[in-house]
């Protein structure tokens, strides 16, 4: 599915590529920055699969949120 991305400089980009979308995002949240970095690493190493990696990490974070709400410390996983 194509996405229309419009930035604050007036530039518009239409793309269905996850890597392109990630490059154009102006991310502030630390966890979102990590997602963008993961996607960029995937693109540079493999050349494909950025959307899949972002969806995988999103699911992992969603599952981890349940443990955080239960008060499980991250060091308990090791």
N, C-alpha and C positions, 0 to 999 in steps of 0.2 A: 504494500500500500504506500503510495507516495505521500510525503509530508511537505507542507509549505512552511518554511522557517523564515521569519522576518526579524532582522536585527535592528538595533537602535540607530544604526547609520543609514537605514533605508534600503539595505540590500535584502533581496529575497532569494531563497534557494529552495528548489524542489528536488527531493531525493527520497529514495526508498532504501538507502544504504545506512546501516546503523553506525558505521564508522564516521561517515560524513555528518550525521546528526550529532554525534558525540563531540566532534571537533568544533561544531558551531555553538555549542552550549556554553553559556557563561554561568558556571556553577560556583556557589558560595558555600553550601553545606559540606562539611568534611566527609561524610559518608558518600555523598554524591560525587565529590571529587575523586574518591577512591574508585568508584564505579567507572568514571570517565578514564582514569588511569589504566584500569584493568582492560577496558575496551581498546584503548590505544595500544597497549602491550599485545593484545590478541591480534590486532590488525598488523602491527609491525612484525610479529613473529610468524604468524600463520597466513595473514592476508585475507582472512574470512572468519566468520563466526562471532562477530562483535555483539550482535543482538542476542545470540544464544548465551553468551557469557554474561551479559547484563541480566538476562532473565534468570539464569542460574543463581547468580549472586543475590538477586532480589528475593528469590525463594528461600535461600539460605538465611538472609537477614530476617525474613518474616518468621521463620522457624525459631531463630535465635531470640527474637523479641519475646516469645513465650517464656523462655528460660530466664530472661532478664526480669520480666514481670514477676516470676516466681522467686526472685532473689538469688538465683544461682550465679556465682561469681565465674568470670571467664577462666580463671585458673583452675577451676574444678574440672574442666574438660580435658586437661592434659594428664 
